[in-house]
Amino acid sequence: MNDERITRLEQNVKRQRLAILFLSLTLCGFVSIAATSHKNGVFDTIQANSVIIKNDRGKNAVVITSDTEGDGTLTTFRRSGMELVHISATVDGKGTVTTYGKQGRKLVELNATVEEDGMITTYKSTGKKLVDLGATVDGGAIFMFNKTGEGIITLQPDEYGNGQVGVWNRKGKGRVFDSQ
């Protein structure tokens, strides 16, 4: 009689172990399905040293990080992996935005000058500067460059607030015309 009871108990324990194993595997399956089927989340705060988003080719699409000085940077990339837009700070801590062409050369740069005024610079696809639009100590200014990057025209105020136009040839010869 005792042998019969022990045999039944052993069978019951064996069935319970199988049931627990089956339930555990089922629970793990549901958790795995739930973790992979719902990829969106809402968070109040995400904290990380860097965030890197990859494209379907495994190349960087967006990188959010900080530079060596601790200023934040955000860079977006073309599908090929080359930089497209870079938002960061200059060496002296002023904000800057730079866009790049297909060959990786600067096209437009928006930043602050030494005097903390704004400056927009445009470039040819060859990397040569074309136009500076911004500020000087005396007011707004436009500086134009030829295809080889040499300054040829300036439009800016003089120290008294009067307009000046400067025109030069490729050899640096020219003159400044003051308003009368």
Secondary structure as the mmCIF struct_conf table of DSSP 4:
data_model
#
loop_
_struct_conf.conf_type_id
_struct_conf.id
_struct_conf.beg_label_comp_id
_struct_conf.beg_label_asym_id
_struct_conf.beg_label_seq_id
_struct_conf.end_label_comp_id
_struct_conf.end_label_asym_id
_struct_conf.end_label_seq_id
HELX_RH_AL_P HELX_RH_AL_P1 ASN A 2 SER A 37
BEND BEND1 ASP A 44 ASP A 44
BEND BEND2 ASN A 49 ASN A 49
STRN STRN1 VAL A 51 LYS A 54
TURN_TY1_P TURN_TY1_P1 ASP A 56 ARG A 57
BEND BEND3 GLY A 58 LYS A 59
STRN STRN2 ASN A 60 SER A 66
TURN_TY1_P TURN_TY1_P2 THR A 68 GLU A 69
BEND BEND4 GLY A 70 GLY A 70
STRN STRN3 GLY A 72 PHE A 77
TURN_TY1_P TURN_TY1_P3 ARG A 79 SER A 80
BEND BEND5 GLY A 81 GLY A 81
STRN STRN4 GLU A 83 ALA A 89
TURN_TY1_P TURN_TY1_P4 VAL A 91 ASP A 92
BEND BEND6 GLY A 93 GLY A 93
STRN STRN5 GLY A 95 TYR A 100
TURN_TY1_P TURN_TY1_P5 LYS A 102 GLN A 103
BEND BEND7 GLY A 104 GLY A 104
STRN STRN6 LYS A 106 ALA A 112
TURN_TY1_P TURN_TY1_P6 VAL A 114 GLU A 115
BEND BEND8 GLU A 116 GLU A 116
STRN STRN7 GLY A 118 TYR A 123
TURN_TY1_P TURN_TY1_P7 SER A 125 THR A 126
BEND BEND9 GLY A 127 GLY A 127
STRN STRN8 LYS A 129 THR A 136
TURN_TY1_P TURN_TY1_P8 VAL A 137 ASP A 138
STRN STRN9 GLY A 139 PHE A 145
TURN_TY1_P TURN_TY1_P9 LYS A 147 THR A 148
BEND BEND10 GLY A 149 GLY A 149
STRN STRN10 GLY A 151 PRO A 157
TURN_TY1_P TURN_TY1_P10 GLU A 159 TYR A 160
BEND BEND11 GLY A 161 GLY A 161
STRN STRN11 GLY A 163 TRP A 168
TURN_TY1_P TURN_TY1_P11 ARG A 170 LYS A 171
BEND BEND12 GLY A 172 GLY A 172
STRN STRN12 GLY A 174 ASP A 178
HELX_LH_PP_P HELX_LH_PP_P1 SER A 179 SER A 179
#
